[in-house]
Amino acid sequence: SSGINAEYGQASDGGQSEELLTEQSTSWNPWSTAVQEDPWLPSMTKKQRLTGFLACLFGGALFFSLSLIYLPFILLKARKFVLLFSLGSIFTMASFSLLWGPWNHITHLFSRARLPFTTAYLSSLCCTVYTAMALKSTLLTVLCAGLQLVALVWYVFSYLPGGVTGLKFLTKLMGGALLRKAENILPM
């Protein structure tokens, strides 16, 4: 057992409960003292993992920033934008792999609780690169890049305490504000 898989359990009232994390599942937390050794990188210290995490996160931010240069020219330079954006996304994912250890992170990503995200993210990443490089369709490339962005934001927020709940709250709040603004502006 990798010790990072989330388990679903039955609530005391017999109904399906929220995701229950076992004591073992908290070991994926990189800040805890019980960080598991990773079989692929067994000799990495916590400091080395944190350094690699920050370096890859910086690389991801750099590629995202470079991709933003091409955002105004997305109709003309969609492939450059998408490749830089995808590299930023890959570096961001790699940063978390270094932090938790590649095997632990991969095991966690393919756990039952994370499989929807993993499928959405990897599918959107592959589709983005495919539409940019093989199909050379600007519209599909931009659409897939948007899906990739949503999957990446979902990923990052899902690891912050209260992140998904906060993201849902902000989405409802922003959606309500936009709807009220549209009702004021648009004649109905």
Secondary structure by P-SEA (a helix, b strand, c coil): ccccbbbbbbcccccccccccccccccccccccccccccccccccaaaaaaaaaaaaaaaaaaaaaaaaacccccccaaaaaaaaaaaaaaaaaaaaaaacaaaaaaaaacccaaaaaaaaaaaaaaaaaaacccccaaaaaaaaaaaaaaaaaaaaaaccaaaaaaaaaaaaaaaaaaaaaaacccc
